[in-house]
Each structure stands twice: as structure tokens, then as C-alpha cells.
Amino acid sequence: MGAHFWNPPYLVPLVEVVEATETQREASDRMMALLARVGQEPVRVKKDIPGFIGNRLQHALKREAIALVANGVCDAETVDRVIKLGFGARLGVIGTLEQSDMVGLNLTLDIHRNVMFDLDVTPEPHALLEKLVAEGHLGMKTGKGFYDWTDERAAAVRQRLRTFLARQIAERRAAATESSTKTQG
């Protein structure tokens, strides 16, 4: 059994509890209960697969984002704006499959019939990502990746993320306290 925390774990409460073929269900139940007691939000991963759930979803999105930039559809800033200002704005409130149910699976199917054939299916890391890494462009830590990074710009992004995540934790705790107070009252 494994426990996959997300960084930074003090601000991102998700922990994927990964069951291996030999894992006893009682053991993973105990692990999930322990994690919940210390304020984490555990989810059960029933099969030990590469990347578990979160990294598979995250990197499927990254694969398509990189392909869009590599194919000249848009630049990195546009990809990130579309994610942050579009569907990303609602992801903290409604999950992908909840949203599919909300708009109707028939609409989701229609979109899939139109888009799926054109999505990137590169079976290995994209050539653009390979090129950037080979050139030593590793992102914030080297000052260049998909973006050019100054120390100030990198610090501002890190602070924006920490502030956002800390606010979410505070809101989640306030909601839990309010719910607990209503239950007791």
C-alpha cells in the first residue's frame, strides 16, 4: 500500500491511498481513517497503476497543452489563461464527471465525437518537452521553460499559489466547523 501526497502537503489535502494486489482492505481503511483524522482528504486507488489517478489526469492535460503550443495553435500563456479562466475556474467546486452529468452526457458524447480524433495521442514525451529539457530549459529553476522566469516573477507565482491554497484550506475548515456546530445544535 502506498500514500501519495500532493505538494505542498500542508496546503493540498488530497492523499491517494494506493492499494497493491496484496493490500488488505482493512489496512487501507485504517490508513484512510488515520489520514482523515490528521486533516487530509484521502481517496482510495483500487489498483496500483503508474501515476495513480491525479498524475494521470494532470499529465493527460499537460500532453495536450504541450501539443497545442508545439503545433502553433497558441502560446503557453494562452493555454494557461484558458485553463485558469475557463474550466479551471470551476474545478475546485465541480469535478469533471459531475460537470459532464450536469451538462448532460449526450452533450459530452457529441463533443467527444467532434474532438477526440484530433487530441494528441503521442505515446512518449512530446518532442517539444524533450527539446526544452535537452537545452537546459527546466522552468523556474533555470529561468526558462515555457515561460521566461525572473526571480521576482517566480516568487510572485509561488506566493499566488500559496495564498490561494491557504484560503481554500481556511474556507474548508470554516465550513467543517459550521457543519459541526449545526449538527451539535
C-alpha positions as CSV (number, residue, x, y, z in Angstrom):
1,M,0.0,0.0,0.0
2,G,1.2,3.5,-0.7
3,A,0.1,7.0,0.2
4,H,0.7,9.6,-2.5
5,F,0.7,13.2,-1.0
6,W,0.4,16.3,-3.2
7,N,2.8,19.3,-2.8
8,P,2.8,21.2,-0.6
9,P,1.0,18.6,1.6
10,Y,0.2,21.2,4.3
11,L,-1.9,23.1,1.8
12,V,-3.1,20.4,-0.6
13,P,-5.1,17.9,1.4
14,L,-5.5,15.2,-1.1
15,V,-3.7,11.9,-0.4
16,E,-4.1,9.0,-2.8
17,V,-4.2,5.7,-0.8
18,V,-2.9,3.1,-3.3
19,E,-3.9,-0.5,-2.8
20,A,-1.4,-3.1,-4.2
21,T,-2.5,-6.6,-5.2
22,E,-1.7,-7.9,-1.7
23,T,-3.2,-5.0,0.3
24,Q,-5.8,-6.0,2.8
25,R,-8.9,-3.7,2.6
26,E,-8.8,-3.3,6.4
27,A,-5.3,-1.9,6.2
28,S,-6.2,0.7,3.6
29,D,-9.4,1.6,5.6
30,R,-7.1,2.2,8.6
31,M,-4.8,4.4,6.6
32,M,-7.7,6.4,5.2
33,A,-9.1,6.9,8.7
34,L,-5.7,8.0,10.0
35,L,-5.2,10.5,7.2
36,A,-8.7,11.9,7.7
37,R,-8.0,12.3,11.5
38,V,-4.9,14.4,10.7
39,G,-6.9,16.7,8.3
40,Q,-6.0,15.1,5.0
41,E,-8.6,14.1,2.3
42,P,-7.8,10.5,1.4
43,V,-9.1,8.8,-1.7
44,R,-8.8,5.1,-2.5
45,V,-7.0,4.0,-5.6
46,K,-8.0,0.4,-6.1
47,K,-5.2,-0.6,-8.5
48,D,-1.5,0.3,-8.3
49,I,-1.0,1.9,-11.8
50,P,1.7,4.3,-13.0
51,G,0.8,7.9,-11.9
52,F,-2.1,6.7,-9.8
53,I,-5.2,8.9,-10.6
54,G,-4.1,12.5,-10.2
55,N,-0.9,12.4,-12.1
56,R,-2.5,10.6,-15.0
57,L,-5.2,13.2,-15.3
58,Q,-2.8,16.1,-14.8
59,H,-0.3,14.8,-17.4
60,A,-3.1,14.0,-19.9
61,L,-3.9,17.7,-19.7
62,K,-0.2,18.6,-20.0
63,R,0.3,16.4,-23.0
64,E,-2.5,18.2,-24.9
65,A,-1.3,21.6,-23.6
66,I,2.2,21.0,-24.9
67,A,0.9,19.7,-28.2
68,L,-1.2,22.9,-28.7
69,V,1.9,25.0,-28.2
70,A,4.2,22.8,-30.3
71,N,1.6,22.8,-33.1
72,G,1.4,26.6,-33.2
73,V,-2.2,26.7,-32.1
74,C,-1.3,29.2,-29.3
75,D,1.4,30.1,-26.8
76,A,1.9,28.8,-23.3
77,E,0.3,31.9,-21.8
78,T,-2.9,31.4,-23.8
79,V,-3.1,27.7,-22.7
80,D,-2.8,28.7,-19.1
81,R,-5.3,31.5,-19.4
82,V,-7.8,29.2,-21.0
83,I,-7.4,26.7,-18.2
84,K,-7.4,29.3,-15.3
85,L,-10.2,31.4,-16.7
86,G,-12.3,28.7,-18.3
87,F,-12.9,25.2,-16.9
88,G,-10.1,25.5,-14.3
89,A,-12.2,28.2,-12.5
90,R,-14.8,25.6,-11.7
91,L,-12.6,22.5,-11.0
92,G,-12.3,23.3,-7.3
93,V,-16.1,23.2,-7.0
94,I,-17.3,20.7,-9.5
95,G,-15.4,17.7,-10.8
96,T,-15.0,16.7,-14.4
97,L,-17.6,13.9,-14.3
98,E,-20.0,15.9,-12.2
99,Q,-19.8,18.6,-14.8
100,S,-20.5,16.0,-17.5
101,D,-23.6,14.9,-15.7
102,M,-24.6,18.5,-15.2
103,V,-24.5,19.5,-18.9
104,G,-25.7,16.1,-20.0
105,L,-23.8,13.0,-21.1
106,N,-25.4,13.5,-24.6
107,L,-23.5,16.8,-24.9
108,T,-20.3,15.3,-23.6
109,L,-20.7,12.5,-26.2
110,D,-21.3,15.0,-29.0
111,I,-18.2,16.9,-28.0
112,H,-16.2,13.7,-27.8
113,R,-17.3,12.7,-31.3
114,N,-16.1,16.0,-32.6
115,V,-12.8,16.4,-30.7
116,M,-11.4,13.0,-29.6
117,F,-10.0,12.1,-33.1
118,D,-7.9,15.3,-33.0
119,L,-6.5,15.1,-29.5
120,D,-2.8,14.4,-29.1
121,V,-2.0,10.8,-28.6
122,T,1.8,10.9,-28.7
123,P,2.8,7.7,-27.0
124,E,6.0,9.2,-25.5
125,P,7.0,12.6,-24.1
126,H,6.4,15.3,-26.6
127,A,9.4,16.4,-28.7
128,L,9.0,20.0,-27.5
129,L,9.3,18.9,-23.9
130,E,12.4,16.7,-24.8
131,K,14.0,19.7,-26.6
132,L,13.4,22.2,-23.8
133,V,15.0,19.8,-21.2
134,A,17.9,18.9,-23.5
135,E,18.6,22.6,-23.9
136,G,18.6,23.0,-20.1
137,H,15.4,25.0,-20.0
138,L,13.8,23.4,-16.9
139,G,11.4,26.1,-15.9
140,M,11.6,28.4,-12.9
141,K,14.7,26.8,-11.5
142,T,16.7,27.7,-14.7
143,G,14.9,30.9,-15.6
144,K,13.4,29.5,-18.8
145,G,10.9,26.8,-19.7
146,F,7.6,27.5,-21.5
147,Y,8.0,31.0,-20.0
148,D,10.9,33.2,-19.2
149,W,11.3,33.5,-15.4
150,T,12.9,36.2,-13.3
151,D,13.3,35.5,-9.5
152,E,10.6,38.1,-8.9
153,R,8.1,36.6,-11.3
154,A,8.7,33.1,-9.9
155,A,8.3,34.3,-6.3
156,A,5.0,36.0,-7.3
157,V,3.6,32.9,-8.8
158,R,4.6,30.8,-5.8
159,Q,3.0,33.3,-3.5
160,R,-0.2,33.5,-5.5
161,L,-0.4,29.7,-5.3
162,R,0.3,29.5,-1.5
163,T,-2.3,32.3,-0.9
164,F,-4.9,30.6,-2.9
165,L,-4.4,27.2,-1.3
166,A,-4.3,28.6,2.2
167,R,-7.6,30.4,1.5
168,Q,-9.1,27.1,0.3
169,I,-8.0,25.3,3.5
170,A,-9.4,28.1,5.7
171,E,-12.7,28.0,3.9
172,R,-12.9,24.2,4.1
173,R,-12.1,24.3,7.8
174,A,-14.7,27.1,8.4
175,A,-17.3,25.0,6.5
176,A,-16.5,21.9,8.6
177,T,-16.8,23.9,11.8
178,E,-20.1,25.4,10.7
179,S,-21.4,22.0,9.8
180,S,-20.2,20.5,13.1
181,T,-21.9,23.4,15.0
182,K,-25.2,22.9,13.2
183,T,-25.1,19.1,13.9
184,Q,-24.4,19.7,17.6
185,G,-27.1,22.4,17.9
